[in-house]
Amino acid sequence: MSELKKQFEAALADSKKLPERPSNDVLLQLYALYKQSTEGDVEGKRPGFTDMVGRAKYDAWAAVKGTAGDDAMQRYIDLVASLKD
């Protein structure tokens, strides 16, 4: 397992033990970077206006479209580290 992957796994564990719950915007960033790291670019149709949560998640993931998996992992690691301080 690569060093980056190990750091990413550690950041995933750390994200569940943060001292306080992040804002919704930060949670969406974490979601988007996680999905980009693990699945790549967003696919499929954007959820309809009645599914506000699904739409927000889709939009957040679409905002990082084109980001390489390793770059998304590093950004996730950095974001979780900034939340631990």
Residue, then its C-alpha position, 0 to 999 in steps of 0.5 A: m500500500s502506498e504512503l499516500k493511501k495509508q495517510f488517506e486511510a488514517a484521515l478517514a479514521d480521523s474524520k470520524k473522531l473530530p472534536e466538533r462536527p464540521s459545517n455542512d460546506v466542509l462536510l460536502q467538501l469531504y464527501a466530494l474529495y472522498k468520492q473523487s478519490t475512490e470513484g473518479d469523476v461524477e457520473g449520471k444525472r443531477p438529482g431533481f430540485t426535490d432532492m436537496v441533499g442529493r443535489a448538494k452532494y452531486d454539485a460538490w462532487a461535480a466541482v472537483k471533476g477532473t481532479a486526479g485521484d491522488d490529488a483528491m486524496q491529498r486534499y482530503i488528508d489536508l482538510v481533515a488535518s486542518l479540522k483536527d487543530 
